[in-house]
Amino acid sequence: MRRIVENAIGLAPNALDNALEVGQTLTDKIQTAAMGGIVGMPTFSGKEDKDVNDWIRQFEVAFIVSGRTEGNIGGGICRQNKANVAITYLGIALQWYNEEKERVAANLVNWCDHNDDRNLKSKLINRFTREDVKRRKILSFLFL
């Protein structure tokens, strides 16, 4: 089971071998193993005052610095391991993720720049970009 979790979220082999310390959760252990105690992944709450695009940029930098593998899907441009790791940092936005996953009857397993029903990154942007930001982007595009 540990090998499955390690592989699914891009950890090095045997990173989860040692027993949990007193008071340590499995999530803590995974984060510690993944970041080597150096870098923490930001959590996205989904609250109105949070910018999803800022969180995505921070998450992608932290993902790279943590040394995790991205895991191409079928040799393509989508990154499955990155999507799996992102899911664990959704905070209260995880409720939206679970509802969306049930609605489309498919797992949101891709992390790339194109829009489809399995692409977590684009679904997050579409759902959590504030309306005023969307309007500003549309207006700036119209007046180029």
HELIX and SHEET records of a PDB file:
HELIX    1   1 ARG A    2  ALA A    8  1                                   7    
HELIX    2   2 LEU A   26  MET A   35  1                                  10    
HELIX    3   3 VAL A   52  SER A   66  1                                  15    
HELIX    4   4 GLN A   80  ILE A   87  1                                   8    
HELIX    5   5 GLY A   91  ALA A   93  5                                   3    
HELIX    6   6 LEU A   94  VAL A  104  1                                  11    
HELIX    7   7 LEU A  120  PHE A  128  1                                   9    
HELIX    8   8 GLU A  131  LEU A  142  1                                  12    
END                                                                             
